[in-house]
Amino acid sequence: FDIPPRFSIPEQLGPPLSPRVFTSTYYDSEHYRLGQLGLTLRKRVERGRGVWQLKIPSGEKRIELEIESGSRQIPQPFLNLLPAFFRTHEPVPLGKLRTWRTGRLIGEKGTFMAEVTLDSVALIQDNKIISRFRELELELKVGKADHLTSIRKALQKTGAKPKSLQPKIFQALQLPYPLADPEREPTTSPSERIRARLQAQFNQMLLHDPGTRLGRDSEALHQMRVATRRMRALFRAVRSSLDPEWTQKIRKEVGWIGSLLGEV
């Protein structure tokens, strides 16, 4: 949520959480492939303890992985999940954020549990604060999503305004988010629409690649395979508009990936 300048979390929502201060350094590809598709790779330091975190979208939820390490090097298990994003290039640090977090715990015993957190975030460069922003988050810990409806309404009555999900580092650096969709532009040419459709399915392949490699998320595997099938269908539908030699090569490779996923 976006919040007004003097906003505070209503006390009646629940008991306070312990205040926290931590620093997060974010990493991505030079083309922001991770962040643009909703993945987060960062090293967080809190009270001298370093933790590498990787967050991967999975439907309405996220797979959250952590490796405790004080090293400046990205853990190899995380890099093993992300070759489709970095390819032959090295991950690059995007920036460092320092967060002052307060919050409240909300819940009913045996039914649900949620946290409302208020973050004051500063972008740090050369040990100096470059910019600041504040935002409110509501996160379900246990229970069903509809348990949050009344809490969301209560927050909106106090001035909180819902906004789309966006990585904090993108907001701090004022990077464009999400990916532009050329299909929605009324002046888009047919060739640009074809490119946009293919790009959309390629993005779906990328998005579900880490979850597929991880091997825990059957939905990631299924959705990645769906993307390969849709891409091949697009090639068939618009083959007269594409270079035949290029199309044949790409269809063959996408088909190979789809076959491997089908076996699994």
Backbone bond lengths (Angstrom), bond angles and torsions (degrees), N, CA, C in turn:
res aa  C-N    CA-C-N  psi(-1)  N-CA   C-N-CA  omega(-1)  CA-C   N-CA-C  phi
1 F - - - 1.455 - - 1.522 110.15 -
2 D 1.332 116.15 144.06 1.460 121.10 164.04 1.524 107.59 -80.83
3 I 1.324 116.60 148.03 1.461 119.98 -175.30 1.520 110.00 -135.70
4 P 1.345 116.80 151.25 1.468 120.27 176.83 1.521 110.80 -70.40
5 P 1.343 117.95 165.74 1.475 122.39 -172.83 1.520 115.28 -54.89
6 R 1.318 119.28 -42.42 1.469 120.99 -174.47 1.527 112.28 -103.30
7 F 1.289 116.91 24.84 1.465 121.00 -177.66 1.520 111.48 -65.13
8 S 1.340 116.32 141.61 1.469 122.30 170.65 1.526 107.95 -139.53
9 I 1.311 116.67 149.53 1.459 121.42 -178.65 1.528 109.29 -69.62
10 P 1.337 118.79 128.63 1.476 120.74 -179.83 1.535 112.02 -56.93
11 E 1.319 116.62 131.63 1.456 121.48 -176.29 1.528 112.39 -63.82
12 Q 1.345 116.39 -29.89 1.462 119.35 -175.09 1.527 113.56 -70.76
13 L 1.324 117.34 -9.88 1.459 119.32 -178.88 1.527 112.28 -69.10
14 G 1.341 117.33 -31.61 1.462 118.73 -178.99 1.513 111.79 162.82
15 P 1.312 117.37 177.66 1.472 121.59 -178.43 1.524 111.43 -68.08
16 P 1.335 117.05 151.98 1.473 119.83 -178.07 1.527 112.32 -73.76
17 L 1.326 115.17 148.15 1.456 122.00 170.82 1.526 108.61 -86.40
18 S 1.309 117.57 156.14 1.464 120.81 177.32 1.527 109.94 -65.50
19 P 1.329 118.99 132.58 1.468 121.21 178.12 1.528 110.77 -60.50
20 R 1.338 115.13 147.26 1.470 120.36 -179.28 1.524 109.50 -135.36
21 V 1.345 115.43 150.25 1.458 122.64 172.01 1.524 107.05 -133.87
22 F 1.332 117.04 126.48 1.464 119.72 179.87 1.526 109.89 -148.50
23 T 1.328 114.28 159.76 1.461 121.79 179.54 1.522 108.82 -117.81
24 S 1.334 116.39 133.78 1.464 121.54 -178.12 1.524 109.58 -124.72
25 T 1.331 116.36 126.69 1.464 121.89 173.71 1.520 108.25 -106.41
26 Y 1.327 115.93 122.40 1.471 122.21 -174.05 1.518 110.80 -98.03
27 Y 1.332 115.15 144.85 1.462 122.18 178.97 1.532 109.23 -126.98
28 D 1.348 114.53 149.67 1.464 119.87 179.49 1.516 108.08 -159.62
29 S 1.342 115.92 -179.52 1.459 120.06 170.69 1.528 108.41 -81.03
30 E 1.308 116.87 167.90 1.467 119.62 -179.09 1.527 112.00 -66.63
31 H 1.336 117.07 -17.02 1.469 121.04 178.37 1.526 111.62 -104.84
32 Y 1.336 117.64 12.28 1.472 123.66 176.32 1.530 112.30 60.34
33 R 1.323 117.59 37.05 1.467 119.79 -176.95 1.531 112.07 -63.71
34 L 1.331 117.08 -38.47 1.460 119.38 -179.21 1.533 110.94 -64.03
35 G 1.312 115.77 -58.09 1.456 120.30 -175.25 1.507 113.59 -61.89
36 Q 1.335 117.24 -37.70 1.462 120.26 -178.12 1.522 111.77 -65.59
37 L 1.338 116.85 -24.36 1.461 120.37 179.18 1.529 112.32 -104.64
38 G 1.332 116.46 10.15 1.456 120.13 172.85 1.506 116.01 89.49
39 L 1.333 118.35 8.87 1.461 121.07 176.51 1.527 109.68 -90.29
40 T 1.317 116.59 150.41 1.459 121.90 178.86 1.518 109.71 -130.37
41 L 1.331 116.23 127.62 1.468 122.42 174.15 1.523 107.03 -125.46
42 R 1.330 116.19 119.47 1.460 118.44 -176.47 1.521 110.61 -153.45
43 K 1.331 114.05 159.87 1.456 120.66 169.93 1.525 107.54 -111.28
44 R 1.320 115.37 124.05 1.461 120.85 -179.59 1.523 109.45 -109.47
45 V 1.328 116.45 134.35 1.458 122.08 177.10 1.519 108.13 -120.41
46 E 1.329 115.36 123.79 1.467 121.38 -179.73 1.521 108.56 -139.80
47 R 1.327 116.27 120.26 1.469 122.54 -178.93 1.530 111.22 55.16
48 G 1.318 115.84 40.84 1.457 121.31 176.56 1.514 115.04 79.88
49 R 1.330 118.19 -0.89 1.462 122.33 -179.08 1.524 109.53 -100.97
50 G 1.327 116.23 124.00 1.458 121.32 179.79 1.517 111.77 -97.41
51 V 1.326 116.38 134.22 1.468 122.58 178.48 1.526 108.91 -137.01
52 W 1.337 116.83 126.48 1.465 121.33 172.31 1.524 108.21 -87.70
53 Q 1.330 116.06 134.26 1.462 121.21 -177.02 1.525 110.39 -127.90
54 L 1.323 115.33 136.26 1.460 122.41 175.33 1.520 107.61 -128.14
55 K 1.337 116.66 122.23 1.462 121.70 179.20 1.526 108.92 -114.86
56 I 1.338 115.32 127.10 1.459 122.32 -175.19 1.521 108.58 -121.69
57 P 1.348 119.70 124.38 1.465 120.46 176.86 1.525 111.20 -62.18
58 S 1.338 115.06 142.63 1.458 121.36 176.56 1.520 107.93 -147.48
59 G 1.340 116.23 88.48 1.458 120.52 -175.18 1.516 109.88 65.52
60 E 1.341 116.88 -128.37 1.462 120.98 179.52 1.527 111.97 -85.46
61 K 1.329 117.04 -3.67 1.460 120.95 -178.55 1.517 109.90 -115.26
62 R 1.331 116.08 -174.80 1.455 121.87 176.21 1.525 109.41 -134.95
63 I 1.329 115.28 143.13 1.453 120.47 169.11 1.520 106.79 -86.81
64 E 1.333 117.20 121.96 1.457 121.08 -177.32 1.523 109.28 -114.48
65 L 1.331 115.90 118.42 1.461 122.20 -177.66 1.522 109.30 -113.91
66 E 1.330 116.90 142.53 1.462 121.64 178.83 1.521 110.33 -135.63
67 I 1.326 115.46 141.17 1.465 122.36 172.43 1.515 107.09 -132.35
68 E 1.315 116.91 117.98 1.465 120.36 179.85 1.514 109.31 -74.78
69 S 1.318 116.27 121.89 1.465 121.18 -178.19 1.515 109.60 -166.19
70 G 1.329 115.70 138.11 1.457 120.69 175.16 1.516 112.80 -91.79
71 S 1.336 117.05 -1.00 1.461 121.54 -177.08 1.525 111.74 -67.84
72 R 1.323 115.68 149.34 1.460 120.56 174.56 1.525 111.77 -82.08
73 Q 1.331 116.70 -10.87 1.458 121.54 -179.12 1.530 110.04 -86.88
74 I 1.327 116.12 135.13 1.467 120.59 177.64 1.527 108.80 -62.40
75 P 1.324 118.95 130.68 1.468 120.84 -178.99 1.533 111.78 -57.90
76 Q 1.313 116.03 138.17 1.461 120.83 -178.08 1.529 113.06 -59.56
77 P 1.352 119.62 -37.99 1.470 118.36 177.25 1.520 113.57 -56.94
78 F 1.358 117.94 -33.03 1.461 120.59 176.81 1.536 110.41 -72.97
79 L 1.318 116.92 -42.94 1.468 119.90 178.94 1.522 110.85 -62.39
80 N 1.343 117.00 -32.45 1.463 120.63 179.01 1.528 112.40 -65.23
81 L 1.346 116.69 -21.55 1.467 120.96 178.74 1.523 112.60 -90.10
82 L 1.348 117.73 -8.25 1.472 120.04 -168.95 1.534 115.16 -124.14
83 P 1.332 120.62 24.58 1.476 119.01 -177.69 1.519 113.33 -64.66
84 A 1.335 117.80 -27.98 1.464 120.23 -179.73 1.529 111.83 -69.53
85 F 1.335 116.50 -21.02 1.464 120.25 -179.09 1.526 111.79 -89.91
86 F 1.327 115.98 -41.35 1.460 118.92 -175.86 1.526 112.86 -93.82
87 R 1.339 117.53 -26.48 1.460 122.52 -179.53 1.528 109.76 54.14
88 T 1.308 117.77 -121.61 1.471 119.98 -178.08 1.520 112.53 -95.13
89 H 1.335 117.29 5.27 1.465 120.91 -176.27 1.529 110.90 -100.79
90 E 1.303 115.68 158.59 1.452 122.08 177.83 1.541 109.49 -85.48
91 P 1.342 117.85 144.39 1.462 119.85 171.65 1.525 110.35 -60.80
92 V 1.323 115.85 146.97 1.470 119.77 -179.76 1.528 109.16 -118.60
93 P 1.351 117.58 142.48 1.470 119.92 175.27 1.527 109.78 -72.63
94 L 1.327 116.34 129.33 1.465 120.50 179.55 1.524 112.04 -86.85
95 G 1.318 115.80 -38.77 1.456 118.84 -177.24 1.514 110.54 169.09
96 K 1.338 115.02 171.71 1.463 121.95 -178.15 1.531 108.91 -120.99
97 L 1.333 115.10 131.52 1.459 121.53 178.03 1.520 110.16 -118.74
98 R 1.333 115.69 137.77 1.469 120.61 172.16 1.522 107.37 -109.19
99 T 1.338 115.65 129.57 1.458 121.14 -174.12 1.522 110.76 -120.70
100 W 1.345 115.58 130.20 1.456 123.08 171.91 1.527 105.71 -105.68
101 R 1.331 117.28 115.20 1.477 121.05 -171.32 1.529 111.22 -118.45
102 T 1.339 115.13 131.80 1.459 122.66 168.81 1.528 106.96 -125.90
103 G 1.310 116.64 168.49 1.457 117.42 -179.33 1.506 113.09 179.92
104 R 1.342 114.33 -177.69 1.462 121.20 178.28 1.526 109.87 -139.39
105 L 1.314 114.39 147.21 1.457 121.95 178.53 1.524 108.59 -96.54
106 I 1.333 116.05 129.06 1.462 121.47 -177.11 1.522 108.61 -122.30
107 G 1.335 116.83 138.02 1.451 116.69 176.34 1.499 114.16 172.30
108 E 1.323 113.54 168.45 1.449 123.01 173.15 1.514 107.13 -124.64
109 K 1.308 117.00 128.44 1.453 121.35 -174.84 1.526 110.93 -55.64
110 G 1.333 115.55 126.52 1.447 121.13 177.74 1.513 114.82 81.64
111 T 1.350 117.51 -3.10 1.470 120.09 -177.83 1.516 111.80 -113.17
112 F 1.327 116.40 -62.06 1.456 119.74 -179.88 1.513 110.36 -156.93
113 M 1.325 114.40 165.54 1.459 120.61 176.12 1.526 107.67 -147.09
114 A 1.323 116.40 136.20 1.461 121.32 179.85 1.520 109.37 -143.64
115 E 1.324 115.18 160.96 1.459 121.50 176.42 1.520 109.38 -123.78
116 V 1.327 115.43 136.17 1.459 121.62 169.05 1.520 106.52 -108.87
117 T 1.317 117.64 121.52 1.462 120.46 -178.25 1.527 110.07 -123.03
118 L 1.317 114.58 140.32 1.460 122.61 177.65 1.523 107.62 -112.27
119 D 1.333 116.55 115.36 1.463 122.07 -176.53 1.520 111.01 -108.35
120 S 1.324 116.01 127.92 1.461 122.61 167.39 1.521 106.30 -102.63
121 V 1.327 116.75 116.54 1.467 121.82 -169.27 1.521 109.90 -116.96
122 A 1.336 116.08 135.71 1.468 121.70 177.70 1.524 109.06 -124.06
123 L 1.326 116.17 134.31 1.464 122.24 172.54 1.524 108.13 -84.23
124 I 1.353 116.60 124.24 1.456 122.58 -175.30 1.525 110.70 -109.61
125 Q 1.327 116.61 128.12 1.459 122.13 172.68 1.521 108.46 -137.17
126 D 1.338 115.81 127.21 1.468 120.95 -178.72 1.521 111.59 53.07
127 N 1.332 115.77 42.13 1.463 123.31 178.47 1.526 113.56 62.93
128 K 1.329 116.46 20.68 1.463 121.20 177.18 1.518 109.75 -121.96
129 I 1.334 116.18 145.78 1.458 121.31 176.76 1.527 108.74 -80.82
130 I 1.337 115.39 120.01 1.463 121.00 -178.11 1.523 111.24 -91.79
131 S 1.335 116.24 -39.79 1.470 120.21 -179.73 1.526 108.77 -157.29
132 R 1.327 115.91 164.29 1.461 121.90 -179.72 1.528 110.21 -136.84
133 F 1.325 115.83 154.57 1.457 121.18 168.21 1.527 108.23 -156.38
134 R 1.346 115.79 162.84 1.466 121.16 177.38 1.523 108.30 -126.42
135 E 1.325 115.99 146.97 1.456 119.57 174.03 1.520 109.90 -152.34
136 L 1.324 114.52 157.59 1.454 122.77 -178.22 1.528 108.72 -112.42
137 E 1.331 115.47 138.99 1.464 119.46 178.21 1.525 109.88 -128.26
138 L 1.311 116.09 141.99 1.454 123.64 174.38 1.517 107.15 -119.35
139 E 1.327 116.61 119.54 1.462 120.96 -175.54 1.516 110.71 -127.77
140 L 1.328 115.88 126.98 1.455 121.98 176.92 1.520 109.51 -80.18
141 K 1.329 116.95 127.96 1.463 121.99 178.41 1.526 111.34 -98.98
142 V 1.330 116.40 -43.57 1.464 122.23 179.24 1.516 108.09 -141.69
143 G 1.347 116.68 136.80 1.452 119.95 177.19 1.512 112.71 118.24
144 K 1.330 116.09 -162.70 1.454 122.47 -177.13 1.528 110.45 -108.61
145 A 1.337 115.18 155.67 1.468 120.54 -175.49 1.528 112.44 -59.98
146 D 1.339 117.51 -33.13 1.471 118.78 -177.20 1.533 112.56 -68.67
147 H 1.347 117.02 -13.19 1.462 119.99 174.65 1.526 111.40 -65.51
148 L 1.330 116.53 -20.95 1.463 120.40 -175.48 1.524 113.12 -85.80
149 T 1.339 117.23 -9.46 1.470 120.21 -173.71 1.519 112.10 -57.68
150 S 1.325 117.29 -49.95 1.467 120.08 -177.36 1.528 111.27 -66.93
151 I 1.330 117.44 -34.88 1.469 120.61 178.96 1.526 109.54 -67.33
152 R 1.319 115.57 -42.90 1.463 120.03 179.06 1.534 110.71 -59.24
153 K 1.325 116.60 -42.76 1.470 120.55 179.44 1.525 111.12 -64.61
154 A 1.324 115.82 -39.31 1.471 119.37 179.91 1.530 110.87 -64.88
155 L 1.314 116.79 -39.00 1.463 120.50 179.28 1.525 110.90 -67.67
156 Q 1.329 116.37 -39.26 1.468 119.83 -179.54 1.528 111.13 -66.94
157 K 1.332 117.34 -31.98 1.470 120.23 177.94 1.528 111.48 -65.92
158 T 1.337 116.38 -25.06 1.478 120.05 -180.00 1.532 112.24 -92.42
159 G 1.338 117.32 5.86 1.465 120.06 174.75 1.513 116.25 111.64
160 A 1.331 118.09 -5.32 1.474 120.33 178.22 1.521 110.14 -72.85
161 K 1.336 116.23 137.43 1.464 121.05 -178.98 1.531 109.57 -121.06
162 P 1.339 116.92 123.64 1.471 119.78 -178.52 1.525 111.55 -59.11
163 K 1.337 115.60 143.87 1.463 120.96 175.22 1.521 108.16 -140.89
164 S 1.313 116.53 164.01 1.456 120.62 -178.42 1.523 110.35 -70.66
165 L 1.334 115.68 151.20 1.454 120.58 177.37 1.523 109.94 -63.81
166 Q 1.305 116.08 138.39 1.460 121.70 -178.43 1.522 108.74 -155.08
167 P 1.337 118.47 131.82 1.470 118.98 176.81 1.521 110.92 -55.95
168 K 1.330 116.46 137.78 1.468 120.38 -177.90 1.528 111.87 -57.75
169 I 1.330 116.84 -37.68 1.461 119.04 -178.34 1.518 111.09 -66.93
170 F 1.330 117.95 -32.31 1.468 120.93 176.75 1.517 109.94 -66.62
171 Q 1.332 116.25 -40.66 1.457 119.74 178.37 1.527 110.86 -66.09
172 A 1.321 116.79 -42.16 1.462 120.63 -178.46 1.523 111.81 -65.02
173 L 1.343 116.38 -39.44 1.464 120.85 -177.82 1.521 112.53 -91.28
174 Q 1.344 116.47 -0.90 1.461 122.58 -179.93 1.531 111.42 56.63
175 L 1.333 114.92 45.36 1.459 120.73 177.16 1.525 109.46 -86.76
176 P 1.337 118.30 148.30 1.468 120.62 -179.79 1.518 111.32 -64.86
177 Y 1.341 115.64 136.99 1.458 120.73 179.90 1.523 108.26 -158.17
178 P 1.371 119.05 136.06 1.473 126.46 -3.32 1.524 111.28 -82.40
179 L 1.332 115.95 -163.61 1.462 120.42 177.27 1.516 110.52 -59.93
180 A 1.326 116.54 140.79 1.461 120.50 175.81 1.524 109.45 -65.62
181 D 1.324 116.82 145.27 1.461 122.10 179.98 1.523 109.15 -115.43
182 P 1.355 118.64 98.12 1.465 120.94 -177.55 1.518 113.31 -61.09
183 E 1.347 117.70 -24.11 1.461 120.23 -177.51 1.526 111.90 -63.20
184 R 1.313 116.80 -25.01 1.458 119.75 -174.69 1.532 112.09 -83.28
185 E 1.311 117.49 -10.36 1.462 120.60 179.76 1.528 109.75 -81.49
186 P 1.337 118.05 126.86 1.472 120.52 -176.56 1.524 113.85 -63.66
187 T 1.348 117.75 -23.28 1.461 120.36 -177.53 1.531 112.81 -93.72
188 T 1.324 117.42 7.61 1.460 120.72 -176.81 1.528 110.84 -65.43
189 S 1.317 116.32 133.31 1.463 121.29 179.30 1.527 110.45 -77.40
190 P 1.346 117.76 161.93 1.468 120.33 178.06 1.529 112.74 -56.85
191 S 1.318 117.93 -41.05 1.464 119.86 -179.31 1.526 110.98 -64.94
192 E 1.331 117.41 -36.88 1.464 120.77 178.19 1.517 111.09 -69.44
193 R 1.340 116.49 -33.41 1.462 120.07 177.13 1.525 110.77 -67.68
194 I 1.324 116.62 -41.30 1.467 120.25 176.89 1.523 109.95 -61.54
195 R 1.336 115.93 -45.82 1.468 120.47 178.54 1.529 110.77 -58.83
196 A 1.347 115.88 -42.12 1.468 120.26 -178.47 1.525 111.14 -65.39
197 R 1.351 116.45 -40.05 1.474 119.41 179.05 1.526 110.86 -64.00
198 L 1.320 116.38 -44.44 1.465 120.17 179.04 1.528 110.79 -65.13
199 Q 1.342 116.46 -40.64 1.464 120.18 178.85 1.526 110.99 -62.54
200 A 1.338 116.66 -38.82 1.460 120.80 -179.37 1.527 110.89 -61.75
201 Q 1.330 116.83 -42.51 1.465 119.62 179.93 1.527 111.07 -72.76
202 F 1.330 116.39 -35.01 1.465 119.43 175.38 1.530 109.79 -62.82
203 N 1.333 116.55 -40.99 1.467 120.21 177.62 1.528 110.87 -61.40
204 Q 1.331 117.12 -38.30 1.457 120.64 177.99 1.534 111.05 -64.94
205 M 1.320 116.55 -37.95 1.464 119.95 175.74 1.528 110.17 -61.90
206 L 1.327 116.11 -47.14 1.464 120.48 179.09 1.528 111.35 -61.06
207 L 1.327 115.69 -45.30 1.460 121.28 -175.67 1.522 111.82 -59.10
208 H 1.328 117.08 -39.11 1.466 120.85 -174.71 1.523 112.78 -98.37
209 D 1.331 117.32 0.89 1.459 120.71 179.39 1.537 112.52 -64.11
210 P 1.355 120.28 -48.71 1.465 119.20 -178.71 1.526 113.19 -61.66
211 G 1.341 117.35 -41.94 1.454 120.10 178.88 1.515 112.31 -64.18
212 T 1.336 116.22 -34.14 1.459 120.55 177.20 1.519 110.65 -67.77
213 R 1.320 116.61 -43.72 1.473 120.53 178.92 1.526 110.96 -65.18
214 L 1.342 116.42 -35.83 1.455 120.39 -179.20 1.526 111.24 -63.37
215 G 1.333 116.16 -36.02 1.458 120.28 175.01 1.510 115.85 84.14
216 R 1.355 117.44 8.76 1.470 119.91 -179.24 1.528 112.22 -100.34
217 D 1.327 116.50 -20.44 1.459 121.67 -165.62 1.526 110.09 -114.98
218 S 1.336 116.95 98.49 1.464 120.28 -178.82 1.529 111.43 -64.48
219 E 1.333 117.12 -28.59 1.452 119.85 179.94 1.533 111.04 -68.00
220 A 1.333 117.18 -37.08 1.468 120.18 176.74 1.521 110.21 -61.95
221 L 1.312 116.42 -43.80 1.467 121.20 177.36 1.526 110.68 -59.43
222 H 1.324 116.06 -47.71 1.469 120.59 -179.25 1.525 111.51 -61.73
223 Q 1.332 117.19 -46.91 1.462 120.42 -176.71 1.530 112.05 -68.30
224 M 1.324 117.27 -33.59 1.462 119.32 176.74 1.529 110.11 -65.56
225 R 1.331 116.64 -40.38 1.468 120.50 178.65 1.530 110.28 -67.21
226 V 1.338 117.00 -40.01 1.472 120.26 177.19 1.527 110.46 -58.16
227 A 1.343 116.14 -41.42 1.464 120.31 -179.42 1.531 111.21 -63.00
228 T 1.337 117.47 -39.61 1.470 119.26 178.78 1.520 110.73 -65.98
229 R 1.320 117.59 -38.71 1.470 120.58 -179.52 1.530 110.82 -67.89
230 R 1.329 116.33 -40.48 1.468 119.82 178.88 1.524 110.97 -66.65
231 M 1.318 116.38 -37.16 1.457 119.32 178.77 1.523 110.75 -64.76
232 R 1.322 117.18 -43.27 1.466 120.28 178.16 1.523 110.86 -64.68
233 A 1.328 117.32 -36.74 1.462 120.76 177.58 1.529 110.98 -64.70
234 L 1.334 116.65 -39.14 1.462 120.79 176.85 1.521 111.21 -62.90
235 F 1.336 116.51 -41.75 1.463 119.90 178.22 1.527 110.75 -59.47
236 R 1.331 116.09 -41.14 1.471 119.32 179.21 1.518 111.01 -65.81
237 A 1.336 116.36 -42.11 1.467 120.90 -174.28 1.525 112.80 -68.66
238 V 1.336 117.31 -31.22 1.469 120.14 -173.71 1.528 111.27 -119.36
239 R 1.343 117.34 21.97 1.470 119.85 -173.68 1.524 113.27 -59.14
240 S 1.346 117.25 -27.82 1.472 119.05 -179.43 1.521 111.87 -70.26
241 S 1.349 117.39 -15.98 1.468 121.16 -178.37 1.524 112.60 -98.01
242 L 1.332 117.53 -2.43 1.461 121.41 -174.61 1.519 111.22 -116.98
243 D 1.320 114.83 158.50 1.463 120.41 176.58 1.531 109.14 -66.09
244 P 1.342 119.30 121.88 1.470 121.76 -174.05 1.523 113.55 -59.41
245 E 1.332 117.86 -42.89 1.463 120.21 -176.95 1.532 110.83 -65.53
246 W 1.319 115.55 -44.84 1.466 120.30 178.62 1.525 110.46 -63.02
247 T 1.334 116.63 -45.47 1.468 121.27 -177.70 1.518 111.36 -60.86
248 Q 1.321 116.63 -43.40 1.462 120.58 -179.14 1.526 111.01 -61.86
249 K 1.320 116.03 -42.32 1.465 120.41 -179.53 1.521 111.49 -64.23
250 I 1.337 116.27 -47.52 1.462 120.24 -176.77 1.528 110.93 -68.64
251 R 1.347 117.18 -41.25 1.467 119.80 178.61 1.526 110.85 -59.98
252 K 1.328 115.89 -38.46 1.455 120.06 -179.71 1.528 110.41 -64.56
253 E 1.331 116.57 -43.95 1.460 119.86 -178.33 1.531 111.79 -69.62
254 V 1.349 116.35 -40.86 1.460 119.17 178.05 1.525 110.08 -65.57
255 G 1.327 116.41 -37.38 1.462 120.39 176.94 1.517 112.17 -63.78
256 W 1.330 116.37 -37.31 1.476 121.57 177.76 1.528 110.21 -62.35
257 I 1.337 116.18 -45.26 1.468 120.01 177.96 1.523 110.18 -62.20
258 G 1.346 116.58 -45.49 1.456 120.54 -179.96 1.521 112.61 -59.78
259 S 1.330 116.47 -37.94 1.471 120.64 179.10 1.517 111.21 -65.35
260 L 1.348 116.54 -43.15 1.460 119.70 177.40 1.532 112.21 -61.64
261 L 1.314 115.68 -42.36 1.467 119.70 179.45 1.521 110.20 -66.41
262 G 1.337 117.03 -38.13 1.456 121.20 179.34 1.517 112.13 -62.12
263 E 1.301 116.48 -38.93 1.472 120.40 177.48 1.516 111.60 -61.60
264 V 1.322 115.74 -41.56 1.463 120.00 179.78 1.524 110.72 -66.33
